[in-house]
Amino acid sequence: MRTSTRLLTAAVLAALSSGAFAAGPAERALGHLRANGAIAKAADGDAFIARSVNVDADGTEHVRFDRTYRGMPVIGGDFVVHSRNGQVKGTSMTLSSSGRPGLSGRISADQATITAGAEFGTDFTGVQEARKVVFARNTSPRLAYEVVFTGTKRDQTPTEMHYFVDASTGKILDRWDMVHTAKPGGGGTGGGAAAVGTGRTLIYGNVVLNSAGSGSSYNLTDTTRGSGATYDAKNYSYSTAARRAVLFTDADNTWGNNATSDRATVAADAHYGVATTWDYYKTEHGRNGIFNDGKGVKSYVHVGTNWINAAWYANAMYYGDGGSGYLPLVSLDVAGHEMSHGVNQAEANLAYSNDSGGLNEANSDIMGTMVEFYANNANDPGDYKIGEELSSSPLRYMYDPNLDGNASYDCYPAGGLGGVDPHYSSGPANHFFYLLAEGTTSLTRTCAPGDGKNATGNGSLAGIGRTAAAAIWYRAIRDYMTSSTTYPGARVATLQAATALYGAGSAQYNAVAAAWSAINVN
């Protein structure tokens, strides 16, 4: 079926005019789609919006597109076009059909809202609206309603649940939360001249902090890293923090007193974590900020009352003060974890459900761990535990995910990870990364054939080192995974990334294949 060139052209040119990325590669990818829409399973009425462009050192271009059909978002219809020297090298996508549904359903938007609301419950905020979408996540495209409910969970964690209700049957096809957290479950303007101060942190001792000076006052705005800033949420909930928070200011550019008695102490930890994460991505992966646009983001500390969590939501970071045995959730790996939710949002945008939800969480654990190793801070040596500085027990163990109390999966079960909390379905990918980086050690086991959750195998693998493993994983997220990638799809994506970086059949390529097989992803 011929691609709708008119719609396609208008959509892409609109994206190009924003100046968000170089026009050349996106225009060339558009040309490939015009010439052969079949490479993207295109249908008449489809339109594509270029979302990101990445170009390798050898000139290979990776252009990521979102898709609509007759104005409706196609959930699971995103893809990446890979080309070099004017020739298409392949397409990464999960959509398998160019068929599209009719535009009329059997149920109304109000009925879809009632169905979704019955599952969400009564504690929601705002007025809900249902919009028509084409739902195509690992299924044939069908007409559905997307209904969004926002609210707050009992533990003060914000929630923005997206429900996808079949417009013909009324069945909920999928659901996920757009609030991405470390564990289950602002007012003021800054800026000024760049300044260097001291952070007296809670966890990391005394560290250098980049701030900004204005007159006789300093504020926690890092002008060297896109003017990202840190705010005091004054223990307001996340829902009002952004408009009621106050930018941290100080007269002597010394922030905190190494104890929670000074509210600036944990702000120093968070500010340090954001700066370190920025530097890791730029130094190791050439990425200039979360969205690769040189712009910083806001961080809010002291969110809620004794909230034991941290979250990436609405392009900002929120940190709770902890409680019940937990320190404030401002450790390096948590900061790296939350910022990496943003990097995923900008690139693969893995949906927070089923296999892709686990890969989303694993991406944050993997990159948060790499930030911790990169920092090389003696007060928090690098390891493969998540949040180990916050309480007596880490939130997660990458080398043996099941150590969290038998909630997480070591191995990939037959049939996938449908209905499993992303913090637990992340286990197999975390396990994969440890095996890829470090190989088998006294801390870990491989998965024997048939292991559905706990690893019982005694296989032996050699690791390729953290740097190479992280380079492969990041490249897979950046260029080869899409919103609906499954664990088997992640195997393909990381092998493609290993090929791009080290060559097909290289030691690194073979190690990737072996590490996936060792957790039963074949």
Buried (B, 14 or more C-beta within 10 A) or exposed (E): BEBBEEBBBEBBBEBBEEEBBBBEBBBBBBEBBBEEBEBBBBBBBBBBBBBBBBBBEEEBBBBBBBBBBBEBBBBBBBBBBBBBEEEBBEBBBBBEEBEBBEBEBEBEBEBBBBBBBEEBEEEBEEEBEBEBBBBBBBBEBBBBBBBBBBBBBEBBBBBBBBBBBBBBEBEBBBBBBBBBBBBBEBEBEBBBEEBEBBBBBBBBEEBEBBBBBBEEEBBBBBBBBBBBBBBBBBBBBBBEBBEBBEBBBBEEBBBBBBEBEBBBBBBBBBBBBBBBBBBBBBEBBEBBBBBBEEBBBBBBBBBBEBBBBBBBBEEBBBBBBBEEEBBBBBBBBBBBBBBBBBBBBBBBBBBBBBBBBBBBBBBBBBBBBBBBBBBEBEEBEBBBBBBBBBBEBBBBBBBBBBBBEEBBBBBBBEEBBEEBBBBBBBBBBBBBBBBBBBBBEEEBBBBBEEBEBBBEBEBEBEBBBBEBBBBBBBBBBBBBBBBBBBBBBBBBBBBBBBBBBBEEEBEBBBBBBBBBBBBBBE
